[in-house]
Amino acid sequence: MSEENINVNENEEVKEATPVENLNYVQKIEAARADFYKAYKSSRTVSNILMFVMVAGICGVMFLVLQNQKPLQIVGYVLAGVLLLGMIAFYFFTRKKLPNKTQNYIKVMVASINEEMFNDKGFSDIKADPEGKLKMDDLVGDGIYSGATEVRSRNVIHGVYKNHHFLYAEAALVRPSTRKQQVPPLFVGRYVSVPNDMKFDGRYVFVFKNPKEPLDIPNAVEDLAVLEEKDSFVAYGPEGTKYQDVINSKIIAQLNKLQIEGHLLNMNVVFWAGHTAAYISYDDAIMSVPFDKPLDKEGFDKSFNDLLNCLKAITME
C-alpha cells in the first residue's frame, strides 16, 4: 500500500463536523476528516508559533549568556530552563491528540466503507478482523505473482455471499527496494477468495486489463500456456487444455462486464480445484486514506459494484 502522507491544502475550507446520524457513508467520512483536519491545522499553527518563540528565545538566551554581566547570564540560564520545560510540557500535552484524531478518522472511514460495501441483501454474517492479516504463503500459492518479500494487508473481512463463504482484504505484495531504487509493488488492491467445488488438474489464470496501460500483470505464469489472448483479456492454463471445458463460460462473461478503467487498473482471477481468488487492482484514490481532499464517491461506488459483480461471477450467483 502506498505511504499515506499528510499534505493538507491550507486554502481548502472545511466545514464544521456534523452529527453522523442519518448521514450516508461519504458524509460520515467527511465529518471525521473535517474533525481531523481542524486538529491538524490547529496543531500546525501552534507548532509554528512555538517554533518562532523558541527561535527567538534561543537567540535571547545566547545573547544573555554571552554577556560579561553575571545577572544577565543568570537570566539567560533561567530563560533556557523555562524554554526546555515549555518544550517538554507541550510534548506531553499534545503527543496523543493528533494521532488519536487520525486513528478515529481511519476507524470511521473503514467502518463506513465496509457498511456500504457489504450492504447488498446477498451479504450476511460479515465479520471484520482488525488484527487479521493475509498470509504470504496463501497469496504466493495462488500462482499469480512471484518475487514478493512481504504482504501488507488490512481490513480483513470474513463473510457469506448467498451461502458462499468468502475472505476479503485490502492488500499489497511488496518487492525488495533500495534507497537508490524504489521498486513498485506487484499488486495493490482488493483481494477476495472463495471455495469452489470444481475438479481439475493445475490452475487457470484470467487477466482482465486496461489495454492502454496494463499494470499489476501476473509474473508467475511461465509454467502455463496462453490459451486465449485479446487486447484486454488473457487466459492462461495447462498446455493442451481448453479453459471453456473447465470454467463455466458464464463466469468469464460476468467478469468481462467489469470495466477496467478509471481507478480500476486490472483484475486477475485464478481458479484451482477447490479455491478461487481475485486480485482487483486500484490506484491511490481508492487504496489510500484521503487526508487532504474529500473521498471520491463516484470512484468508491464503482469499486463496491466491482467487488459485488466479481463475487457474483466467481460464486455463479
N, C-alpha and C positions, 0 to 999 in steps of 0.2 A: 503494500500500500504506500501511496505517496506520503511524503512527510507533510504534516499539517502545520503550516506556518501561519502565524497571526500577523496579517498585513492589513491593518484597518485603514480605510479611507476616511481621513479626518473630516472631509467635506460632506460625507454622507449623513443625512438626517435620519435619526432613528426615533421612532415613536415610543412613548412610554409603554412599558409592559402592561398587558391587559389580562384580565382573568381568563383562564383557559377553558372554563365551562362552555360547552356547545360550540367550540371552535373546531374547524377542520384541522387535519394534520399539519398543513403548511402554516396556519395561523398559530398553532401551538408551538411549533418550532421557532417561528419568527419572534414570538413573545419571549421565549427563552433566550434567543440570540440577542434581542434588544437588551435584556437584563444583563447578559454577559458583556455586551458592548459598552453599556454605561459603566460597569465596574472596571472594564479595561481602560476606557478613556479617563475615568477618574484617577485610576492608579497611575496612568501615564502622566497626567497633569501634575499630580502630587510629586511623582518621581522627578519630573523636570524642575519643579520649584525647589525641591530639596537639593537637587544636583547644583542648581545655581547658588543656593545658600551654602552648600558645602564648599564649593569652589571659592566663594567669597570669604567663608570662614577660614579656610586653609591659608588663603593669601593673608588674611588678618593675623593668623597665628604666626606665620613665618615672619611677618613684619615685626610683630611684638617681640618674638623670641630673639630676633637678631639685633634688637636694641641693647645698648650697654647699660640701660637702667633696669635694676633688679625688679622694681614694682611692675614695670611693663612686661618683663619676662614672665613674672608670676601670673599676670593677667592672661598672657598668651598660653601658658600651660593649662590654666583653668578653662580657657576657651576650647583648647584642644580636647580636654576631658569631656566638656559639655557636648561637643560635636560627636565624639565617639559614643557617648551614652545615647545621644539622639539617633544615631545610625542603628544602634542595637535595638532600641525601643521601636523604631519604625519597622525593622525587620521582623520582630516578634509579633507586632500588631497586624501586619499586612501579609505575612508569608503564606497564609492559608486562604485569604479572602478570594483572590483571583483564581487560584486553582480550584477552589470549591465551586465558584461560579461556572468555570469551564466544564468541570465534571457534571454539574447539574444540567448544563446546556446539552452536552453529549448524551446524557441519560434520557432527557426529554426527547431529543431527536431520534434516538434509536427506538424508544418505546412507541413514539408516534408513527414512525415509518413502518414498524412491524405491525402495528394495529391496522394501518391502511393496506399494507401489502398482503396480509392474510385475512382480509375481511370478506372474501368471496365465500358463499354458502358451502362450497365444496370443501373448505378447510375445517379441520376440527383438531382438538387435542394439541393445540400449539403450545409448546413449552420452550421458553428461552433458557439458555445455559450460559450465563455471563462468564463463568470460568472455563467453559468448554473451548477446546482447540482441535483443529483438524490435525491428523497425523501425517507426517511426511510419507511414511510407507504407503498409506492409502492413496494419496494423490499420485505418487510416483508409480504405484502399482496399477493405476488406471491405464498406463501405457500411452499417454498423450505427450507429456513433457519429460525431458531428462536434463540433468545438469544443475538442478536446483540444489542449493545448500541449506535452504531454510524455507519453511512455510509459515507465513504470518496469517492469522485468522482472527475473526471477531464476530460477534453477533451470531453465535451458533444456535440454530433452532432445530428442534425435533418436532415433527407434526405428522398429520394424516391428511391426505387429499383423496377424497372419495374412496376410502378404505385402503389406500396405498400409503404406507409409511414412507417418510422422506427425511433426509438430512439437508439442511440449508446452512450456508455460512458465507460471509464475505472473506475473500482470501487473496493472497499474493504468493506466487512462487518466485523466490529471490535467487539470483545468481551471484557468484562472487564478484566483488568490486574492489577497486583500489582507490587510493587518494587521487591518483592521476587519471583513472578511468572509471567512470560510473557506468556500470552495465545495467540496462533496463531489465525489469523483471520479466520472466517468461509469461506470466499471467497475472492480471489484476482484475478482479470482478466478483461475480456471484457464482457460487458452486452449489449444485443440488444433485443428490443421488437418491435412487430408489431401487429396491429389489425388483427383479423380474423373474418370470417362470420359463424363460427361453432355454433351449438346449442346443448347443452347437459348440464346435471347437474354435479356439482362437478368439479374436476380437474384431470388431468393426468400428472404425472411427469416421465420423462425418464432420466436415468443416464447412461452416456457413460464414462467408467472409464478405468484406467490402472489397470489390474488385479493384477499386481505385487506390486504396491504401490498406492492404492486408496486414493485420497486426495479431500478435499472440497466436501465431500459426504453430501447429504441433511440430516438435522436433524429435519425437521418439517413435516414428512410424516407418523407419527404414526396413523393418522386417515384414512390412505389409506391402501389398501391391496396390496401385491406383486402379480402382475398379470403374470409376467414372469421374470425369473432370469437366467442369464448366467454369465460367468466369467467377461466379460467386459460390460454387459448390464443388467439393471434392469428397469422394467416398474411398476409404481405404479398407482393405480386408485381406484375408489369406489368399495367396496366389491360386488362381484357377476357380475361384468361387464367384457366385453372384449374390450380392447383398440382398437383392429382391427376393431371393429364395429363403432368406433367413429373417430379415427385418420387414415387418409389415409395412407395405407401401403407404398406408395412412399415416404412419408415424413420420416418415420423411416429408410427406406432403404438408402435414401440420407444421413441422419445424420450418419448412420453406416459407411459411406465411410470415414468419418474423422478419421484419425489415431491418437489415443490417445497415443502419445509417444513424446520423446524429451522434448521440452519446454511446450507442451500442456499436462496439468496434468489431466484434467477432463472436462466434459461438462454436464450440467444439463439443460433440456428443459421442461418447464411447459406449458400446454395448458388449458386455461379457455375458456368458451364461450365468444368470442369477443376479447380475448387477448392471445398472445403467447410471451414468454420470454425465452431467452437462456443466461445461465451463463457459459462462456468459461474461464476456469481457466488456468493461465500461471505462470511460475516461474519468478524469479527476472530478468533473462536475457531479458525477454520481457517487464516486468512491471516496471523496474527501469531505470532511466536515466544513460547511460554508461559514467561515468566521467573518469574512469581510464583505459578504453580499448575501442577499436572501437566497433560499433554496430555489432551484429551478423546478417548479411544479410540473410543467409540461414534460420535462425530461424524466422526472421521477414517476409520474403517472404512466408513461410509456414503459419504463423499466418494470413496474409492477405487472403490467399486461404481458411483457416479455416472459417473466417468470411463470405467470399463470398459463400462458399458451405453451411454454416448454413443458410444464408438468402435465398439461392435458395430453400433449403428444406422447411423451415417454411413458405415461401410465395408460395410454389408449382410452382416455375418457373424453 
